[in-house]
Amino acid sequence: MKNQTKLQQVLLPKVISVISIALLVILWEVSTSLKWVNPIFLPAPQSVFSTFMELLRDGYKGSSLTTHISASLYRLFTSLVIAFLTAVPLGIICGYSKYVLAIFDPIIEFYRPLPPLAYYALLVLWMGIDDRSKVALLYLSAFAPLFLATVSGVKKVPQDRIHAAYTLGASKWKMLYHIMLPSALPDIVTGLRTAIGVTYATLVAAEMVAATSGLGWMVLDASKYLRSDIVFAGIFIMAGIAILMDGLIRWFQHAKFSWVGK
């Protein structure tokens, strides 16, 4: 009986979500079939699917759909890797030392609230319109949430755990690596999940400003010609990639840190 109740608790929200999506699709189909909305602004689901198949077959503006997706993912993952390799070590050190934190915190807190496109113009002037300026913009977008999550995770480490490590003869660097990093890892993964969301949104904006490839550029270019079917197809592709990445992070969190919050 208990197992049946738990199964219902797990499945019922998923069933509700499926029904909600199905109702939206039905409303979309009805509104386009009855001409409630001009097809230029809201194409029919069949039209969007047909356009998606055309993009798979023929690509867009001389480049395959795989090329556009690869260009976007290259910019995204390059910036995320660089941000992870710099923000996490610096966050651990800053979380441990308030003096080091005092050096970097004002700088990060200054640029963190700024809209990324506000300083993207400077990056384009300094680095050009190629991938370097885009990766730099995405790096700055990913760095702040990763850094802050790491600092927060380190500050949550119990002091008795730190004192115990020192008592057992651990050096400062061993303590940072073997105590601070594993203890802060759940917060770091949460920060990575946030960073992916922020960076992904920034990626689309960056490609809309100055690019000749990528999903964001494809959507913007199609909108200039009122190709709303391509716009919708591009949006669904971007949403699918984002959902997949977020799902992988959530699976990792559940598999490795299921004890968090219990």
DAURJO-V967081 format. One record per pair of residues at least 4 apart in sequence whose ideal C-beta (glycine too) atoms are under 8 Angstrom apart, sorted by the first residue. I is the first residue (numbers start at 1). J is the second residue. Records with the same first field share a line. If there is no record, write none. Layout:
# DAURJO-V967081
I = J ; J
This chain:
# DAURJO-V967081
1 = 5
2 = 6
3 = 7
4 = 8
5 = 9
6 = 10
7 = 11
8 = 12
9 = 13
10 = 14
11 = 15
12 = 16
13 = 17
14 = 18
15 = 19
16 = 20
17 = 21
18 = 22
19 = 23
20 = 24
21 = 25
22 = 26
23 = 27
24 = 28
25 = 29 ; 45
26 = 30
27 = 31
28 = 32 ; 42 ; 45
29 = 33 ; 44 ; 45
30 = 34 ; 36
31 = 36 ; 37 ; 42
32 = 36 ; 37 ; 39 ; 42 ; 43 ; 44 ; 45
33 = 44
37 = 41 ; 42
38 = 42
39 = 43 ; 44 ; 47 ; 228
40 = 226 ; 228
41 = 228
42 = 228
43 = 47 ; 48 ; 51 ; 228 ; 229 ; 232
44 = 48
45 = 49
46 = 50
47 = 51 ; 229
48 = 52 ; 229 ; 232 ; 233 ; 236
49 = 53
50 = 54 ; 229
51 = 55 ; 229 ; 230 ; 232 ; 233
52 = 56 ; 233 ; 236 ; 237
53 = 57
54 = 58
55 = 59 ; 60 ; 65 ; 230 ; 233
56 = 65
59 = 63 ; 64 ; 65 ; 67 ; 68
60 = 65 ; 68 ; 218 ; 221 ; 222 ; 230
61 = 218 ; 221
63 = 67 ; 68 ; 213
64 = 68
65 = 69 ; 237
66 = 70
67 = 71 ; 213
68 = 72 ; 213 ; 214 ; 215 ; 217 ; 218
69 = 73 ; 215 ; 237 ; 241
70 = 74
71 = 75 ; 213 ; 214
72 = 76 ; 203 ; 207 ; 214 ; 215 ; 216
73 = 77 ; 241
74 = 78 ; 131
75 = 79 ; 131 ; 134 ; 135 ; 138 ; 203 ; 206 ; 207 ; 214
76 = 80 ; 138 ; 199 ; 200 ; 203
77 = 81
78 = 82 ; 135 ; 138
79 = 83 ; 135 ; 136 ; 137 ; 138 ; 139 ; 141 ; 142 ; 199
80 = 84 ; 138 ; 142 ; 192 ; 195 ; 196 ; 199
81 = 85
82 = 86 ; 135 ; 139
83 = 87 ; 139 ; 142 ; 143 ; 146 ; 195 ; 199
84 = 88 ; 142 ; 146 ; 192
85 = 89
86 = 90 ; 143
87 = 91 ; 142 ; 143 ; 144 ; 146 ; 147 ; 150
88 = 92 ; 146 ; 150 ; 181 ; 188
89 = 93
90 = 94 ; 104 ; 147 ; 150
91 = 95 ; 146 ; 147 ; 148 ; 149 ; 150 ; 151 ; 153 ; 154 ; 184 ; 188
92 = 96 ; 150 ; 154 ; 176 ; 180 ; 181 ; 184
93 = 97 ; 100 ; 176
94 = 100 ; 101 ; 104 ; 105 ; 147 ; 151 ; 154
95 = 101 ; 150 ; 151 ; 152 ; 153 ; 154 ; 155 ; 180 ; 184
96 = 100 ; 154 ; 176 ; 180
97 = 101
98 = 102
99 = 103
100 = 104
101 = 105 ; 151
102 = 106
103 = 107
104 = 108 ; 147
105 = 109
106 = 110
107 = 111
108 = 112 ; 143 ; 144 ; 147 ; 148
109 = 113
110 = 114
111 = 119 ; 140 ; 144
112 = 144 ; 148
114 = 118 ; 119
116 = 120 ; 137 ; 140 ; 141 ; 202 ; 205 ; 206
117 = 121 ; 205 ; 206 ; 209
119 = 123 ; 137 ; 140
120 = 124 ; 133 ; 137 ; 205 ; 206 ; 209
121 = 125
122 = 126
123 = 127 ; 133 ; 136 ; 137
124 = 128 ; 129 ; 133 ; 209 ; 210
126 = 133
127 = 132 ; 133 ; 136
128 = 132 ; 133
129 = 133 ; 210 ; 211
130 = 134
131 = 135
132 = 136
133 = 137 ; 206 ; 210
134 = 138 ; 203 ; 206 ; 207 ; 210 ; 211
135 = 139
136 = 140
137 = 141 ; 202 ; 206
138 = 142 ; 199 ; 202 ; 203 ; 206
139 = 143
140 = 144
141 = 195 ; 198 ; 199 ; 202
142 = 146 ; 195 ; 196 ; 198 ; 199
143 = 147 ; 195
144 = 148
145 = 149 ; 191 ; 194 ; 195 ; 198
146 = 150 ; 188 ; 191 ; 192 ; 195
147 = 151 ; 191
148 = 152 ; 191
149 = 153 ; 187 ; 188 ; 190 ; 191 ; 192 ; 194
150 = 154 ; 184 ; 187 ; 188 ; 191
151 = 155
152 = 156 ; 187
153 = 157 ; 183 ; 184 ; 185 ; 186 ; 187 ; 188 ; 191
154 = 180 ; 183 ; 184
156 = 183 ; 184 ; 187
157 = 161 ; 162 ; 179 ; 180 ; 183 ; 184
158 = 162
159 = 163
160 = 164
161 = 165 ; 179 ; 183
162 = 166 ; 175 ; 179
163 = 167
164 = 168
165 = 170 ; 174 ; 175 ; 178 ; 179
166 = 170 ; 175
170 = 174 ; 175 ; 178 ; 179
171 = 175
172 = 176
173 = 177
174 = 178
175 = 179 ; 180
176 = 180 ; 181
177 = 181
178 = 182
179 = 183
180 = 184
181 = 185
184 = 188
185 = 189 ; 256 ; 257
186 = 190 ; 253 ; 257 ; 260
187 = 191
188 = 192
189 = 193 ; 249 ; 252 ; 253 ; 256 ; 257
190 = 194 ; 253
191 = 195
192 = 196 ; 249
193 = 197 ; 246 ; 249 ; 250 ; 253
194 = 198
195 = 199
196 = 200 ; 245 ; 246 ; 249
197 = 201 ; 242 ; 246
198 = 202
199 = 203
200 = 204 ; 238 ; 241 ; 242 ; 245
201 = 205
202 = 206
203 = 207 ; 214 ; 216
204 = 208 ; 215 ; 216 ; 219 ; 238
205 = 209 ; 216
206 = 210 ; 211 ; 216
207 = 211 ; 213 ; 214 ; 215 ; 216 ; 217 ; 220
208 = 216 ; 217 ; 219 ; 220
211 = 216 ; 217
212 = 217
213 = 217
214 = 218
215 = 219 ; 234 ; 237 ; 238
216 = 220 ; 238
217 = 221
218 = 222 ; 230 ; 234
219 = 223 ; 230 ; 231 ; 234 ; 235 ; 238
220 = 224
221 = 225
222 = 227 ; 228 ; 230 ; 231 ; 234
223 = 227 ; 228 ; 231
227 = 231
228 = 232
229 = 233
230 = 234
231 = 235
232 = 236
233 = 237
234 = 238
235 = 239
236 = 240
237 = 241
238 = 242
239 = 243
240 = 244
241 = 245
242 = 246
243 = 247
244 = 248
245 = 249
246 = 250
247 = 251
248 = 252
249 = 253
250 = 254
251 = 255
252 = 256
253 = 257 ; 260
254 = 258
258 = 262
